[in-house]
Amino acid sequence: METDTLRLFVLAADKLNISAAGRELGLAPSVASSWMSKLEKSVGADLLHRSTRKVALSTEGLEFLPYARDIVAREDAARAALGQGEARINPEDEWIIHQVPELRIVYDDLWASVKERQSQLKHKRGGELTSENHFRDRRRPKYLFSGLTKCACCGGGYTMISADLVGCATARNKGTCDNRKNIRRDHLEDRVLGALRHHLMEPALFKEFCDEFTGEMNRLRIEERSTIKAGRTELAKIDRDLDKILQLFLNDALPVEMVKEKSKLLESRKLELENFLANADEPPPLLHPEMAGFYRLQVEKLHSSLQDEIEAKRLEATEILRSLVDEIILTPTDDEMLIDVRGDLAGILGISLKRKKPTTRAGQSQFELVAGVGFEPTTFRL
């Protein structure tokens, strides 16, 4: 009589299923049934009643089970004493955890940059932190302007309808739009890139924009500096008042209760002012009239990077160029496809202010300049 056979019997008695007990021991159903028959033959009694529907312990099986269970338990204890016991996971509160940074597959700085990138993709550009993109929108765009092209007729997106052509997805998928005009993707990209390079910031229009922007920023700067100056003045006055209260208390001119009350109010206001002054940011720099020329130079470099052999450079250039475009509206006509490009002013100013990358983090300030009469520095038609 082998202990493995006894172990099979114990499991079969607990599960009331010989096949399930055999599977737990890695035995085929036919093998498990054969082992049970040999055990019953060796003890000279039927330990289990078998039928097509169920398995039950016989009277002899009920008497034999405690001894079989004891033998199995003794074997497990003996193996454990020899270091051959079955490994079991300790309770979580007994775990001992050691940091082993030298075994990390990904370095901390790379991990941090990836998580930062995921956070940026998680939120819509220019949206609130609570406004999240669908997970499909967080994927890297397959083409340069994927997701930015819109149909002027229905507002739906333009998608790839063949290997080379883009067309209105609503017209083809739902049939609720009459726009059946398409355009080659490479032609669309060439025309938009050419516009980004040559038309997005016309010097004359940009000079007018700079004048308006500078005037508004000067006004805001004067207001903000006045507020900061007033805060500093009040903070100095609070310090003087606290010194006066202390002197009056030392000269027995003020009772303790009044000293505590006045000091508490002043200290609370002082903390409020200190927090305000610590978090007060300097107004952004004014726009330089030569910014349009610098922008054009930067976009030329990005256009060249799109042809680079190094994939990382191509991807970075694609991301920056996409940040300059808010949307591309395609309007069908009898003769051609009209293309209206609306620029994202935050991205345009970011690259024009000589930043390595435009601001794309959700929750940070962004502006959109809509076309006006005679003044369209960020919206143009091709």
N, C-alpha and C positions, 0 to 999 in steps of 0.2 A: 504494500500500500504506500503510495507516494504522496508527499504533502501537496504537490501541485493538483493531484486529483481531489484531495480533501478541500483545497482552496476553491476548486471549481464547484464542489458540492455546496460549500458555505455561500458562495455568491449566487448559485442557482436557488438556494433556499431563501435568500434575501430578496431576490428579484422575481422568484417564481417563474423563471424563464431560463432554460438551459442555453439557448442560442445567445441571449444577451450576456449571460455569464461568460460564455466562451469568447464572445467578441472582446470583452474587457481584458481577457487573458491572451488575446491574439490568436484564438483558435477558430477554425471553421466550424459551422454548426454540426457537420457530420462527425468531426473529430471530438467535439464536446460531448455529443451523444454517445460516442464509443467509449470515452473515458468514464462516463457515468455508469454505463452498463458494466464495465470492468470493476468499478468500485462496488456496485451492488452485488456482483458475483463473488467478490472477495469477502464481503461481510455476510453473505448468505441471506440477504433480505432486500426487498424493494424499498428504497429510501424515498422515492418520489412516485406519485401517481400521475401518469401522463395521459393526456387526451388530446384530441385535435384542437380543443379550444383553450385548455388551461393546464397548468402544472400545480400540484399540491403536495405537501409533505405527508408521508404516510406516518402511521403510529411509530414504526421503527425509525423513520427519519427524524421525528421529533425527539426521540430518545438519543439518537446518535449525534444530532447537531451540536449540542454543547461540547462534547468531547472533540469533535472535528474543529470547532471554533477555537478551542483551547490549544490544540496542536498547532494550528496555523498561527495563532498569536505568539506562541512560544518560539516558533521558527523566526517570525519577524523580529522578536526581541533579541534572539541570538544573532541574527544578521546585523541588527543595529549595534550590538556590542562589538562586533568585529568591523564596524565601519562600512557595512554593506547594505545598510537599510535604505529604504525608499526615500528619496529627497522630497521634502515638503516645504512649502513657502511659509516662513514665519509671519505672525501678525504684523501689520504695517507699522505699529507703534514700536516694534522691536527691531526694525530695520536700522542698519548702520550705513550711512551714506558718506562717501568720500569724493570730493571733487578731484578729477584728474584732467586738468586742462590740456596736458600734453597729448592726450589721446583724442582730442577733438578733431573732427573731420573738417569743420568749417570754423574759421577764425572769428573772434568776437566782432572785429570791425566790419567784416564782410556780412556777418549775420545781422548786425545793427543796420547796415545800409540796405539790406534786402527788406527788413521789416519796415524801414522808413519808406522804401519804394512801394511796398504793399499798402501802407497807410495812405500814400498819395493816390494810388489807383483806386482805393476803396471808396473815396469820396468824389463827387462830381466837381469838375473844375469850376471855381467861383461859387460853389454851393455851400450850404451849412454843413457842419460836422455831422449832423444827424441825417443828412441826405446821402444815401449810399448808392453806388452804381450796382446794377445787376452784375453777377459774377461773369457773365459773358462779355460785359463792357470793360472788364479789367484785363482782358487778354491783349497782348501786343497786336497792334493793327497789322493786317496782312499786307496792305498797300499804303502808300504815303498818306492819302487823304481818306482812308476808310472811316466811315461813320460821320464824316463832316459834310458830305454832299447831300443836298435836299432838293426835292422837286418843288418848283414854284407853284405848281397847279394844286397839289394836295398836301404838301408839307411832309410827305413820306421820304424815306431815304432812297438814295441811288445805290444800287448794289450790282455786283458782277452778274451779268446774265449770260455771258459766254466767256471764253478764254481771254478776250480782248475788250469786250464792250461792257459799259455800265448803263443801267436803265432804271426807271422808276419801279421800285419793288412793289408798291401798292397796285400799280397798273397790271403787273404780271401775276401777282399772287392773289389779289382780291378782285381785280377787275373793276374797282370803284373809281379809278382815275383814267382819264382819256389820253394821258401823255404817253405815247408809244415811241417817242424819239429817244435815241440812244447816242452815245459818244464813246470813242475809243478812250480807254483809261490812260494810255500814255500821252495822248493829245491833251486830255484834261489836265494831267499833271504838268505837262510842259507849259501850258498857258497860265496856270496858276503860279507856277514857280517863276515864270517870266514876270508876272504881275508883282509878286513879292519882291523881286529884285529891282524892278524899274518904276512901279507905279504906286506902291503902297504908301510911300512917304514923299510926295512931291515937294521939293524945296519951298516953293511959294506958299502952298497950303500949310506946310508944316511950320513955316515962320509965323503965319497967322495963329496957328494953334499954340505955338510957344508963347506968343504975346499974351493970349488969353489965359493960358495955363499959369504963366509967371505971375500975372496980376492976381489971379485967384489964390495962388500959393502964398504970395506976399501978404495978402489979406489974412489968410489963415495963420500964417507964421506970426503976424503982429498980434492976433488974438491969443494964440497959444503962449507966446512969450509974455504977454501981459498977465495971463493967468498964472504962469510960473513965477513971474516977478512978484505978483501979489501974494502968492503962497509963501515965498521966501521971506517977504516982509512980515507977514503974520506970524511965521514961525519964530522970527527973531523977537517979536513983541511978546509972544507967549513965554519965551525964556526969561525976558525981563520981568514979566508979571510973576513968574514962579519965584524969582529971586526976591521980589518985593514982599511976597507972601511969607517967604522964609524969614526975612528980616523982621517983619511985623510980629511973627510968632515968637522969635527970639527976644523981642522987646516987650513981650506980654501984651501986645496991642490987639491980638486976635485970639479967640478961643480955639481949642483943638478941633472942635466939630466943624467950625467954619473953614479952618485951614484944610481939613480933609476934603470938604465939599468942593471948595474952589480949586484945589490942586487936582482933584479927580477929573473935573470938567476940562481943565487946561491940558492935563496929560492926555486925555482922550482926543482932544482936538489936535494936539501936537503929533500923536501917532498917526492920525488921519492925514495930516499934511505931509509928514515924512514919507508915508506910503505913496502919496500922490506924486511927490517930487522924485522919488526913487524910480517910479515907473513912467515918468513923463519922457516921451521920446522927442528928439529934435525933429523939426519938420524936414521932409525930404528935400534933397538938393533941387535947385531950379534947373530947368531944361536949357541946354546950351543950343544956340542956333545951328551949330555944326553937327547936331545929333543925327540929322537925316543922312548926311554923308557917311557917318560912322555906321549907321544901321545898314546902309547899302553895302558897305564893305564886309560887314559881318555876314550878311545873307549870301554874298558871293562866296565866302569861305564855306558856308554850310552847303551851298549848292555843289561845290567841288567835293566836299566830304561825302556826298551821296554816291559818288563814283569811286570812293576809296576801296581798296582791296580788303582792309581790315573791317570785319563785320561790326565790331564795337563802335567804331567811328561812324559807320553808316547809320546804326541804330540811334546813336546820340544825335546826329544831325537830323534824322527823321523826327525824333521827339521834339526838338527845338523848333523845327519848321512847322510842325503841327500846332505848337503852342501859339504861333502867330496868327492862326486862322480860327475864328469863332465858328463860321459856317460858310459853305459854298452853295449858293442857290442857282440851280440850273433851270432856265426858262426856255421852252421850245418855241421856235418861230418857223415860218415857212422856209426860210433859207438856211438858218444855222441855229446853233444852240448858244443862247446868251448865258454868260457866266458872271454872277455877282459874287464877289468875295468880300466877306465882312471880317475885318481884322479884329483880333483880341487886343485891346489897347494895353492891357497889363503885360502881355508877352512882348508887344512891340517896344514899349518903354523899357522893359527889362533888358532886352538885348541891346537897346540903344544906349542904356546907361552903363554899358561895358560889363554887365554881369555875365558870368560864365554860362548860366542857364536862366531863362525867364522864370518868374514866380509861377508855380503850378500847384502849390500846396493849398488844399481846400481850407477855407476859413480865412485866408489872408485876403487883403483888400484887392479887388480887381474892378476895372471899369470897362464899359463898352460904349464906344462913341458911335451913335447912329448918324447916318448921313443927314446933312442939313443943306439948305439951299446955298449953293456957292461954296460950301465948305465940307469936303468929304475926304479927310486925311486917312480914314481907315476903311472906307467902303468904296468900292469901285467896280465898274463893269468892264468885262473883257469883250 
